[in-house]
Amino acid sequence: MVNTSIDPQSPGASRTGKPRRSSRRRVLTGSSFLILLFLGAVALLVTVPRMLGPAEKPASLAVASLPFWNLSAGQTVLAANRGTFNEVSPWIYGITNNGQIVSQAPPGRTAETAAGMAQLRTLGIPLVPSIANRTNGLWAYEPVANMLHDPAAMTRHINDIVALVQRERYDGIDIDYEDLPATDRQVFTTFVTRLADALHDKNKILTIAVFAKTTDAGEDGRNAGQDYAAIGKAADEVRLMAYDYNWSGSAPGPVAPLPWVRDVLTYAKTQIPAEKIVLGVAVSGYDWVDGGQGEVVTWIQCFGRARAFHATSQFDRLSQSPYFKYTDAQGHQHEVWYENAESTATKLEAAKAAGIRGAFLWMISSEDDRTWATLHNILPVAAPGAEGSSR
């Protein structure tokens, strides 16, 4: 499915344990035995990872995805809901045709983006920004292709990413490279594996956004271009973009029907360790008019339109999604499917039931304000910096 964003300026393994030390059999008596026994126990605790009991499982991961055009407002939301998120991914970087990492924000908003990032840092939440293959505000395959199919260019790009993460003191990076053909499957795996190794050497994490699918091949080539199993071995988080089942270019319908989301999770768990899977949950929707293109809309926009045109919102039991229809002032028929706190709760419950790492909310921008209590109640998180279990 197409990964869309609400942008007012565009159309819509664990580490290998240390080797065991060789031992020699000795005859010990008295205090010597007790001392050695104590030292051995300490060494064992240091060298062997402690297994977590059922009651000691790490808290859930809740990631806030913030677009560059909403950093300030998003920071305000996060500040007002401290303890709800324990990772934030500002969606701010793009790449040029020669693989250079650049800001997605237009020149006139560079200062605004910098100020928003500075505000985010004050919250003390781990920052894992996203790099997407967007050039001049549009999705583009060529920049990624040029990098993937040129070993020297791939090395440069990996070095540039690591340098960016270190320079800006990020906790890691999220890669959102989309629309790759099936023929790029192996080279993309090579890139992800090499980038993960390079970041791990610097004690940084790598997350990869992938299209949701229920089989390896998926629905088209770009689904086959992402090897879930290989990506799951290399990355620290695999973010399933489980939304846009229906999107701007499709017929009207639910954005993320619950049965499909459950199927996506079921398949993902056969390929990726559950503790690395992060479910993507959209908090927006689409407004389709007269069978044409759908417009990306926020929850607050849906609320306003339903109220303005005296439309009654319905709740589809099969998909567990809200929707409504209305006729605008020009006589055009509209059909709106969106997400609210109730529909979001069903997907968060699915993530919890699946036993995965957590969820990321895409994208925070005028969503149902009841969402935060819903998220906090279903997937409670640890305080920032208190996790440490997966880093």
C-alpha positions, 0 to 999 in steps of 0.5 A, a space after each residue: 500500500 502507498 505510504 502517505 502523509 498529511 503534508 499540507 504542501 504536497 498532494 496528498 539477534 541477540 549478541 553472541 555471548 562470550 565464550 565459556 572459559 576453560 577450567 581446571 579441576 583443583 582440590 580446594 578446602 575451607 575459605 579458599 573454596 568459598 572465595 572462589 565460589 563467590 568469584 565464580 558466581 560473580 563472573 557468571 553473572 557478568 558473562 552470561 545474559 540473565 534470562 527474563 522471567 514472565 513478569 520481567 519482560 521489557 515494557 512495550 515500545 511506543 513510537 511517535 512518528 512526527 512529520 517535519 511540518 508538524 514538529 512543533 505541534 507534535 512536540 507539544 502533544 508529546 510533552 502533554 502526554 509524557 510516559 506515553 511514548 518511549 521513542 520518537 521518529 521525526 520524519 525529516 530526511 530525504 535523499 538526493 539522486 547522488 545519495 546525499 542525505 538532505 532535509 525534507 523541509 523546503 528551504 523556507 522551513 529549515 529553521 522551523 525544523 531545526 527549532 522543532 528538533 531542539 524542542 524534541 530533545 528537551 523531552 529526553 525521549 530517544 530520537 530515531 529519525 527517518 530517512 525516506 527516498 523522497 526528493 523535492 517532496 516526491 517519492 523517487 526510486 532512482 536515488 535508492 537504485 543508484 546507491 544499491 547497485 553501486 558498491 562504492 555508492 552504498 559504502 558512502 551512503 552507509 558512512 554518511 548515515 553513521 556520521 549523521 547519527 553520531 554528529 547529531 547524537 541520535 539513538 539510531 536511524 529509521 530507513 523508509 525506502 519504498 517502492 523497490 522492485 522484486 529484483 532489488 531484494 538481495 541488494 536491499 538486504 545487503 544494504 540493511 545488513 551492512 548498515 546494521 553492522 556499522 550502526 551496532 559498532 557505534 552502539 546505535 540502532 537500526 529500524 526498517 519500515 516495511 510494507 505490510 503483507 501476508 505472504 512473502 510475495 505480497 501483492 506486487 513487486 515492491 512487497 517481494 523486494 523486502 525480505 522480512 526474514 533477512 531484515 528481521 535478522 539484521 535490524 533492531 526494529 521492523 516497522 510494519 506499515 499496516 495501513 493504506 489497505 485502502 488509500 487515495 487511489 483506491 475505492 473508498 474503504 477502511 484504512 486498516 481493517 482489523 482482520 487484515 492487520 491480524 493476518 499481517 501480524 501472523 505472517 510477520 511472526 513467522 519471519 521476524 522475531 516477535 520482539 523486533 516487530 513494531 506495528 504501524 498504526 495510522 491515526 488519519 483517514 481518507 475522504 473520497 469524493 464521487 469515486 475520485 481520488 481520496 484526500 488525506 484527512 486528520 481526525 479533527 478534519 473528519 470531526 469538523 466535516 461530519 459536524 458541518 454537513 450533519 453526517 452521522 458517523 457509523 462503525 463498521 463491525 467487520 473492519 472495526 473502522 469508523 466512517 461516514 458519508 456526506 454531500 458537500 455544498 456543491 452537491 458532491 457525494 463524499 465517503 470518509 473512512 478514518 481512525 479514532 480512539 476506538 479503532 486504534 484500540 482494536 489494533 493496539 490490542 492485536 499488537 498486544 495479543 500477538 506478543 510483539 515489541 510494540 507499535 508506532 503511530 503514523 503520523 501524529 497530526 490532529 488525531 483523536 485526543 483520546 488516543 493517548 490514554 488508549 495507547 498508555 492503557 494498552 501498551 504501557 511503556 517504561 520511562 525514557 532511558 529505563 528500557 535498555 533491554 533491546 538496545 
